[in-house]
Amino acid sequence: MLRAGGNAVDAAIAATAVQGMVAPETCGIGGDLFALVHRPGWDAPRALNASGRAGSGATPAKMRDSASGAIGRDDPLSVTVPGCVDGWSTLSQELGRLPLADCLAPAISHGSDGFEVSTEQAARFGQEADVYARHPAVRELYPQGRVVTSGDRIRRPALAATLEAIADGGRAAFYQGTPGEDIVEELGGVITFEDLAGEHAEWVSPISCRIGGLTAWTIPPNSQGYLGLATLGVFEMMSPPDDPSHPDWWHFLIEAFRSVAWERDDLVADADDAPLPAALLLDSDRLRRAAATIDRARTGIWPRTGAPSSTAYLCVVDNEGMAVSIIQSNFAGPGSHFGARRSGFLLHNRGSGFTTTPGHPNEIQPGKRPRHTLSPTIWTDEAMTRLVLGTRGAALQPQIVAQVAARVVLAGVDVEAAQRAPRWTVADFGPFSEARLQIEPGVPHFALSDLRRRGHSIEEVAGPQSDWGPVSVIAIDPPDIAAAADPRVDTTRAVILPG
């Protein structure tokens, strides 16, 4: 797209469309999308929230009756209106340079001509064969009833035809066309034609804080994106050592995350119902109070776990300096158990992010957005982009973003070394949770011993974890630009075009 005269937005749309075609285990047009876009000279990035809302039939009473306190992937209430196509349309119309049809052409070509099945795709749809093997939306993934294997070549003509219709007719071809009819029929009226006809992409004000001399930006709630930046803000206030191998570096960063993450589930909800103004989540006084609660010598306990998600993150910077940080997702695995039967795609299960607790800010209601895990970031300096960073990983996303950004921004580590560095995750960070960590190999023995002495319960995992990423990162220090792929998976790339 860049070589064809497009800009970073066009490239991002094209790449995410291809991702949905060739990697349906991560994302697709049945899911949601968030994006940050920045141009040189802008005071702040533009932030697009293209996450859909619960349908008219998604009532708290029905949720409690059908799901006994939680929404499973097999419950129609787990599906909210997919926002991805509206997100593409809005980005293309307002900030793109090429027609949307040009941006969708590569994905259509892959669906029509065929593509090679990846290791991740084969593994995921093998695990989910009992759910999807007979679903018409993904029949191509089970040729002659068998599970595809890595290296197989498959075509997805139904999805290619759906994308062709969108290329010709825009968002209306999706929400008011055959895909919309499929969604309404598949979900038994939980989502109606009227629900689909509304606007699902909304420009919102990004939130930010200063870290390492840069301004770090992310998406406000209903996203949890603030957690990664809040972690870094608290971490910097603790004056960490310069050396990332020092035990204090590890302890301070882990505790910084835990000091702000314990209250996530009470704070992240649809913007209209969130209990705090979005900007307050990154207020320096609030972060300073969190830093003051951390014991430098011991782990703390502050007044739930997430399964690995299926998400695709992408970042692009063009030769004019436009930067895009874009993320889309099906949520858990390929999403819900439902799909658009004639249109060739599965539907996400973002409705599982709602709670059943009466009166809670995130309680399910018709027309309401659920709590989201997607956490893209852009980092600027005097109106110039300096870093674009994000990852998949559901509830783990802010932890991983904070770890990579801390090394790049605060320790001055190059992006390749930051990608290779061992990562940790805290699965349980709710109220009164303890410091139970999983840590990848490569942490110095003395650091692990010191962390255990301070009260951290550590499980050393066998190797690099594919679900703890992949991170995508671009660092800009004019005239230099650097990018690095995450070595944890074989389905990610970093490319710098000459000129």
C-alpha positions as CSV (number, residue, x, y, z in Angstrom):
1,M,0.0,0.0,0.0
2,L,2.9,2.4,0.8
3,R,4.6,1.7,-2.5
4,A,1.2,2.2,-4.3
5,G,1.0,5.8,-2.9
6,G,-1.0,5.1,0.1
7,N,-0.3,6.4,3.6
8,A,0.0,4.6,7.0
9,V,-3.7,4.5,7.4
10,D,-4.2,2.8,4.1
11,A,-1.4,0.3,4.9
12,A,-2.9,-0.4,8.3
13,I,-6.4,-1.1,6.9
14,A,-4.9,-3.4,4.2
15,A,-2.8,-5.3,6.6
16,T,-5.6,-5.8,9.2
17,A,-7.9,-6.9,6.5
18,V,-5.4,-9.5,5.4
19,Q,-4.9,-10.6,9.0
20,G,-8.6,-11.3,9.3
21,M,-8.5,-13.3,6.1
22,V,-5.4,-15.5,6.8
23,A,-5.5,-15.5,10.6
24,P,-9.2,-15.9,11.7
25,E,-8.0,-17.4,14.9
26,T,-7.0,-13.8,15.9
27,C,-9.3,-11.3,14.4
28,G,-11.7,-10.5,11.5
29,I,-14.7,-8.4,10.4
30,G,-16.8,-10.1,13.1
31,G,-14.8,-8.3,15.8
32,D,-13.8,-4.8,17.0
33,L,-11.1,-2.3,16.4
34,F,-9.2,0.5,18.1
35,A,-6.7,2.9,16.5
36,L,-4.4,5.8,17.3
37,V,-3.2,7.9,14.5
38,H,-0.6,10.7,14.7
39,R,0.8,13.1,12.2
40,P,3.8,15.4,12.7
41,G,2.6,18.7,14.0
42,W,-0.5,17.4,15.7
43,D,-0.8,18.2,19.4
44,A,-2.3,14.8,20.1
45,P,-3.1,11.6,18.2
46,R,-6.6,11.0,17.0
47,A,-8.2,8.0,18.8
48,L,-10.8,5.8,17.2
49,N,-13.0,3.6,19.3
50,A,-14.7,1.1,16.9
51,S,-15.9,-1.3,19.5
52,G,-19.6,-2.3,19.1
53,R,-22.4,-2.1,21.6
54,A,-24.6,-4.8,23.1
55,G,-27.8,-5.5,21.1
56,S,-31.3,-4.6,22.0
57,G,-31.9,-8.1,23.3
58,A,-29.0,-8.0,25.8
59,T,-30.7,-7.4,29.1
60,P,-29.2,-8.1,32.6
61,A,-32.1,-10.4,33.4
62,K,-31.6,-12.5,30.3
63,M,-27.8,-12.6,31.0
64,R,-28.3,-13.9,34.5
65,D,-30.9,-16.4,33.5
66,S,-28.9,-17.8,30.6
67,A,-25.4,-17.6,31.9
68,S,-25.6,-18.0,35.7
69,G,-23.3,-15.1,36.3
70,A,-21.0,-15.2,33.3
71,I,-21.4,-15.1,29.5
72,G,-20.0,-18.1,27.8
73,R,-18.8,-18.2,24.2
74,D,-21.8,-20.4,23.4
75,D,-24.3,-17.7,24.5
76,P,-25.7,-15.3,21.9
77,L,-25.3,-12.5,24.5
78,S,-21.5,-12.9,24.1
79,V,-21.7,-11.2,20.7
80,T,-21.8,-7.4,20.5
81,V,-22.2,-5.5,17.3
82,P,-18.9,-5.9,15.3
83,G,-17.2,-2.5,14.9
84,C,-14.3,-3.4,12.7
85,V,-15.9,-2.5,9.3
86,D,-17.2,0.8,10.6
87,G,-13.7,1.5,11.9
88,W,-12.1,0.8,8.5
89,S,-14.6,3.0,6.8
90,T,-14.1,5.9,9.2
91,L,-10.3,5.7,9.0
92,S,-10.4,5.5,5.2
93,Q,-12.8,8.3,4.6
94,E,-11.2,10.8,7.1
95,L,-7.5,10.0,7.0
96,G,-6.7,7.6,4.2
97,R,-5.4,8.5,0.8
98,L,-6.4,5.5,-1.3
99,P,-10.0,4.2,-1.9
100,L,-11.1,1.6,0.6
101,A,-11.5,-0.8,-2.2
102,D,-7.8,-0.6,-2.9
103,C,-7.0,-1.3,0.7
104,L,-9.3,-4.4,0.8
105,A,-7.9,-5.8,-2.5
106,P,-5.0,-7.8,-1.0
107,A,-7.3,-9.6,1.4
108,I,-9.8,-10.3,-1.3
109,S,-6.9,-11.8,-3.4
110,H,-5.8,-14.0,-0.6
111,G,-9.3,-15.3,-0.1
112,S,-9.9,-15.9,-3.8
113,D,-6.5,-17.3,-4.7
114,G,-5.6,-19.1,-1.5
115,F,-3.0,-18.8,1.2
116,E,-0.9,-21.1,3.4
117,V,-2.2,-22.1,6.8
118,S,0.0,-21.0,9.7
119,T,1.1,-23.1,12.6
120,E,-1.1,-21.0,15.0
121,Q,-4.2,-21.3,12.8
122,A,-3.9,-25.1,12.4
123,A,-3.4,-25.5,16.2
124,R,-6.3,-23.2,17.2
125,F,-8.9,-24.7,14.8
126,G,-7.7,-28.2,15.7
127,Q,-8.4,-27.4,19.3
128,E,-11.8,-25.9,18.4
129,A,-12.9,-28.6,15.9
130,D,-15.8,-29.7,18.1
131,V,-17.2,-26.2,17.9
132,Y,-16.5,-25.1,14.3
133,A,-16.0,-28.2,12.1
134,R,-19.6,-28.1,10.9
135,H,-20.2,-24.4,11.0
136,P,-20.8,-23.0,7.5
137,A,-19.0,-19.8,8.2
138,V,-15.6,-21.5,8.3
139,R,-16.2,-24.7,6.3
140,E,-13.0,-24.0,4.3
141,L,-10.9,-24.6,7.5
142,Y,-12.1,-28.2,7.7
143,P,-11.7,-29.6,4.1
144,Q,-13.5,-32.9,3.7
145,G,-14.3,-32.7,7.4
146,R,-10.6,-32.8,8.6
147,V,-8.7,-30.1,10.4
148,V,-6.3,-28.1,8.3
149,T,-2.6,-28.6,9.0
150,S,0.2,-26.1,8.9
151,G,1.3,-25.6,5.3
152,D,-2.1,-26.5,3.7
153,R,-3.3,-24.1,1.1
154,I,-6.9,-23.0,1.5
155,R,-9.3,-20.5,-0.1
156,R,-12.1,-18.5,1.6
157,P,-14.3,-17.4,-1.3
158,A,-17.3,-16.5,0.9
159,L,-15.3,-14.0,3.0
160,A,-13.6,-12.7,-0.2
161,A,-17.1,-12.0,-1.7
162,T,-18.1,-10.2,1.5
163,L,-15.1,-8.0,1.3
164,E,-15.8,-7.3,-2.3
165,A,-19.3,-6.2,-1.4
166,I,-17.8,-3.8,1.3
167,A,-15.3,-2.5,-1.3
168,D,-18.2,-1.7,-3.6
169,G,-20.8,-0.6,-1.1
170,G,-19.0,0.6,2.0
171,R,-20.2,0.0,5.5
172,A,-23.8,-0.3,4.4
173,A,-23.0,-3.5,2.5
174,F,-21.9,-5.0,5.8
175,Y,-24.4,-3.7,8.4
176,Q,-27.4,-3.5,6.1
177,G,-26.5,-6.3,3.6
178,T,-26.2,-10.0,3.7
179,P,-23.7,-10.0,6.6
180,G,-26.1,-8.1,8.7
181,E,-28.9,-10.5,7.9
182,D,-26.7,-13.4,8.9
183,I,-25.9,-11.8,12.2
184,V,-29.5,-11.1,13.1
185,E,-30.5,-14.6,12.1
186,E,-27.6,-16.4,13.9
187,L,-28.2,-14.6,17.2
188,G,-31.9,-15.0,17.3
189,G,-32.7,-11.3,17.6
190,V,-30.2,-10.4,20.4
191,I,-28.8,-8.0,17.8
192,T,-31.4,-6.4,15.6
193,F,-31.2,-4.6,12.2
194,E,-31.8,-1.3,14.0
195,D,-28.8,-2.1,16.2
196,L,-26.6,-2.7,13.2
197,A,-27.8,0.4,11.4
198,G,-26.2,2.7,14.0
199,E,-22.8,4.3,14.0
200,H,-20.2,2.0,15.7
201,A,-16.9,4.0,15.2
202,E,-16.4,7.1,17.4
203,W,-13.5,9.5,17.6
204,V,-12.7,9.9,21.3
205,S,-10.1,12.0,23.2
206,P,-7.0,9.9,23.9
207,I,-5.5,10.0,27.4
208,S,-1.8,10.5,28.2
209,C,0.9,10.9,30.8
210,R,4.6,11.9,30.7
211,I,7.1,9.1,30.9
212,G,10.9,9.3,30.2
213,G,10.6,12.8,28.7
214,L,7.9,11.6,26.2
215,T,4.1,11.8,26.1
216,A,2.6,8.4,26.1
217,W,-0.9,8.1,24.6
218,T,-3.6,5.4,24.7
219,I,-7.3,4.7,24.3
220,P,-9.5,5.7,27.2
221,P,-12.2,3.3,28.8
222,N,-14.0,1.2,27.7
223,S,-10.4,0.1,27.1
224,Q,-8.0,-1.0,29.8
225,G,-5.1,0.8,27.9
226,Y,-4.4,3.2,30.8
227,L,-3.0,0.4,32.9
228,G,0.3,0.1,31.0
229,L,1.0,3.8,31.1
230,A,-0.1,4.1,34.7
231,T,2.3,1.2,35.5
232,L,5.2,3.1,33.9
233,G,4.2,6.4,35.6
234,V,4.3,4.8,39.0
235,F,7.6,2.9,38.1
236,E,9.4,6.1,37.1
237,M,8.3,7.8,40.3
238,M,10.1,5.1,42.2
239,S,13.5,6.1,40.6
240,P,14.3,2.7,39.3
241,P,17.9,1.6,38.6
242,D,19.3,2.1,35.0
243,D,20.1,-1.6,34.7
244,P,17.1,-3.8,33.8
245,S,18.8,-6.9,35.3
246,H,18.9,-5.3,38.7
247,P,16.4,-6.9,41.1
248,D,14.9,-3.5,42.0
249,W,14.0,-3.0,38.3
250,W,11.9,-6.2,38.4
251,H,10.4,-5.7,41.8
252,F,9.5,-2.0,41.2
253,L,7.9,-2.7,37.8
254,I,5.9,-5.7,39.0
255,E,4.6,-3.9,42.1
256,A,3.9,-0.7,40.0
257,F,1.6,-2.8,37.9
258,R,-0.1,-4.5,40.8
259,S,-0.6,-1.1,42.6
260,V,-2.8,0.2,39.8
261,A,-4.3,-3.0,38.3
262,W,-6.2,-4.3,41.3
263,E,-9.1,-1.9,40.7
264,R,-9.3,-2.4,36.9
265,D,-12.6,-4.2,36.9
266,D,-14.3,-1.5,39.0
267,L,-13.0,1.3,36.7
268,V,-13.1,0.1,33.1
269,A,-16.6,0.4,31.5
270,D,-18.4,2.2,28.8
271,A,-17.4,5.9,28.9
272,D,-21.0,6.9,29.7
273,D,-20.9,4.8,32.9
274,A,-17.3,4.8,34.0
275,P,-17.0,5.9,37.6
276,L,-13.9,8.2,37.0
277,P,-13.2,10.7,34.3
278,A,-10.8,9.1,31.8
279,A,-8.0,11.7,32.3
280,L,-8.0,11.1,36.0
281,L,-6.8,7.5,35.5
282,L,-3.3,8.9,34.5
283,D,-3.3,11.9,36.8
284,S,0.2,12.4,38.3
285,D,-1.2,12.8,41.9
286,R,-3.1,9.6,41.6
287,L,-0.1,7.7,40.3
288,R,2.0,9.3,43.1
289,R,-0.4,8.0,45.7
290,A,-0.1,4.5,44.2
291,A,3.7,4.7,44.2
292,A,3.6,5.6,47.9
293,T,1.8,2.4,48.7
294,I,4.7,0.2,47.4
295,D,7.1,-1.4,49.8
296,R,10.6,-1.4,48.1
297,A,11.6,-4.4,50.1
298,R,8.5,-6.6,50.1
299,T,5.5,-7.5,47.9
300,G,2.2,-5.8,48.8
301,I,-1.5,-6.7,48.8
302,W,-3.9,-4.2,47.4
303,P,-7.8,-3.5,48.3
304,R,-9.3,-12.2,38.4
305,T,-7.5,-14.2,35.6
306,G,-8.0,-13.9,31.8
307,A,-7.6,-16.6,29.3
308,P,-5.2,-15.9,26.4
309,S,-7.0,-13.8,23.8
310,S,-7.0,-13.9,20.0
311,T,-6.0,-10.4,18.9
312,A,-3.9,-8.9,16.2
313,Y,-1.9,-5.7,16.8
314,L,-0.1,-3.8,14.0
315,C,1.8,-0.5,13.8
316,V,2.8,1.5,10.7
317,V,4.8,4.6,10.1
318,D,5.0,6.1,6.6
319,N,7.7,8.3,5.0
320,E,5.8,11.5,5.9
321,G,5.8,10.6,9.6
322,M,2.1,9.5,9.9
323,A,2.0,6.7,12.5
324,V,-0.9,4.3,13.1
325,S,-1.2,2.0,16.2
326,I,-4.1,-0.3,15.4
327,I,-5.5,-3.4,17.1
328,Q,-8.4,-5.7,16.4
329,S,-9.7,-8.8,18.1
330,N,-12.1,-11.7,18.3
331,F,-11.4,-11.9,22.1
332,A,-11.3,-15.5,23.2
333,G,-9.9,-17.8,20.5
334,P,-11.7,-17.4,17.2
335,G,-14.5,-15.6,19.2
336,S,-18.0,-16.8,20.0
337,H,-19.5,-20.1,18.7
338,F,-21.5,-18.0,16.2
339,G,-20.7,-16.9,12.7
340,A,-22.2,-15.3,9.6
341,R,-23.2,-18.4,7.7
342,R,-23.3,-17.1,4.2
343,S,-20.7,-14.4,4.6
344,G,-17.7,-16.4,5.7
345,F,-16.7,-15.0,9.1
346,L,-17.0,-15.8,12.8
347,L,-18.4,-13.3,15.4
348,H,-16.4,-12.2,18.4
349,N,-17.4,-12.7,22.1
350,R,-16.7,-9.2,23.5
351,G,-20.0,-9.4,25.4
352,S,-18.2,-11.7,27.7
353,G,-16.5,-8.6,29.1
354,F,-19.7,-7.5,30.8
355,T,-20.5,-8.3,34.4
356,T,-23.8,-9.5,35.9
357,T,-23.4,-7.5,39.1
358,P,-26.5,-5.3,39.4
359,G,-25.7,-1.6,39.3
360,H,-22.0,-2.1,38.4
361,P,-20.7,0.4,35.8
362,N,-19.9,-2.6,33.5
363,E,-23.3,-4.3,33.9
364,I,-24.7,-5.4,30.6
365,Q,-27.3,-3.1,29.1
366,P,-28.6,-2.8,25.5
367,G,-26.6,-0.2,23.6
368,K,-23.6,-0.3,26.0
369,R,-20.0,-1.1,25.3
370,P,-18.3,-3.8,27.4
371,R,-14.9,-3.6,29.1
372,H,-12.2,-4.1,26.5
373,T,-8.6,-5.3,26.9
374,L,-7.2,-3.7,23.7
375,S,-4.4,-1.4,24.6
376,P,-2.5,0.3,21.7
377,T,-0.1,3.1,22.4
378,I,1.7,6.0,20.6
379,W,4.6,8.0,22.2
380,T,5.3,11.6,21.0
381,D,7.9,14.3,21.6
382,E,7.1,17.9,20.6
383,A,4.4,16.7,18.2
384,M,6.6,14.1,16.6
385,T,6.1,10.4,16.9
386,R,8.9,8.6,18.7
387,L,7.5,5.1,19.5
388,V,4.5,3.0,18.4
389,L,3.9,0.0,20.5
390,G,1.3,-2.7,21.2
391,T,0.6,-6.4,21.6
392,R,-2.1,-9.0,21.9
393,G,-2.6,-10.8,25.2
394,A,-6.0,-9.9,26.7
395,A,-5.6,-8.8,30.4
396,L,-1.8,-9.2,30.0
397,Q,-1.5,-6.5,27.4
398,P,-0.7,-3.6,29.7
399,Q,1.9,-5.7,31.6
400,I,3.7,-6.5,28.4
401,V,3.5,-3.0,27.0
402,A,4.9,-1.6,30.2
403,Q,7.8,-4.1,30.2
404,V,8.9,-3.4,26.7
405,A,8.4,0.4,26.9
406,A,10.3,0.5,30.2
407,R,13.4,-1.0,28.5
408,V,13.2,1.1,25.4
409,V,12.1,4.5,26.9
410,L,13.7,4.4,30.4
411,A,16.7,2.1,30.0
412,G,17.6,3.0,26.4
413,V,17.6,-0.6,25.2
414,D,17.3,-1.1,21.5
415,V,14.0,-2.6,20.2
416,E,15.5,-5.9,19.2
417,A,17.0,-6.5,22.6
418,A,13.8,-5.4,24.3
419,Q,11.8,-7.9,22.2
420,R,14.2,-10.7,23.3
421,A,14.3,-9.8,27.0
422,P,12.4,-12.3,29.3
423,R,8.9,-11.2,30.4
424,W,6.8,-11.8,33.4
425,T,3.1,-11.9,33.9
426,V,0.8,-11.6,36.9
427,A,-2.4,-13.5,36.1
428,D,-4.3,-12.6,39.3
429,F,-4.3,-8.9,40.1
430,G,-7.7,-8.3,41.6
431,P,-8.3,-7.0,45.2
432,F,-6.2,-8.7,47.9
433,S,-4.3,-10.8,45.4
434,E,-0.8,-11.9,46.1
435,A,2.3,-11.6,43.9
436,R,2.2,-14.8,41.9
437,L,4.3,-14.6,38.9
438,Q,5.2,-16.6,35.8
439,I,8.6,-15.6,34.4
440,E,10.3,-16.6,31.1
441,P,13.8,-18.1,31.1
442,G,16.8,-15.7,31.0
443,V,16.3,-13.8,34.2
444,P,19.6,-13.8,36.2
445,H,19.6,-16.3,39.1
446,F,20.5,-13.6,41.6
447,A,17.4,-11.5,40.5
448,L,15.1,-14.5,40.9
449,S,16.5,-15.2,44.4
450,D,16.0,-11.6,45.4
451,L,12.4,-11.5,44.1
452,R,11.6,-14.6,46.1
453,R,13.2,-13.1,49.2
454,R,10.9,-10.1,48.8
455,G,7.8,-12.3,48.8
456,H,7.2,-13.0,45.1
457,S,5.9,-16.5,44.3
458,I,7.6,-17.4,41.0
459,E,6.9,-20.1,38.5
460,E,9.7,-20.3,35.9
461,V,8.1,-21.4,32.6
462,A,9.8,-23.7,30.2
463,G,10.5,-21.3,27.4
464,P,9.3,-18.1,25.7
465,Q,5.5,-17.8,25.8
466,S,3.7,-17.2,22.5
467,D,0.7,-15.7,24.4
468,W,2.9,-13.1,26.0
469,G,3.0,-11.2,22.7
470,P,3.7,-10.9,19.9
471,V,4.7,-7.3,20.5
472,S,5.0,-4.9,17.6
473,V,7.2,-1.9,18.0
474,I,8.6,1.0,15.9
475,A,11.1,3.5,17.3
476,I,11.8,6.7,15.5
477,D,14.9,8.9,16.3
478,P,15.2,11.0,13.1
479,P,16.7,10.2,10.7
480,D,16.8,6.7,12.1
481,I,13.9,4.3,12.4
482,A,14.0,0.9,14.0
483,A,11.5,-2.0,14.2
484,A,11.8,-5.5,15.5
485,A,9.6,-8.6,15.3
486,D,8.8,-10.6,18.5
487,P,10.6,-14.0,18.4
488,R,7.9,-15.7,20.4
489,V,5.7,-16.5,17.3
490,D,6.3,-17.3,13.7
491,T,3.4,-15.2,12.4
492,T,4.9,-11.7,12.9
493,R,7.2,-9.5,10.8
494,A,9.0,-6.2,10.9
495,V,9.8,-4.5,7.6
496,I,11.5,-1.2,6.8
497,L,11.1,-0.1,3.2
498,P,14.1,1.7,1.6
499,G,13.5,5.4,1.0
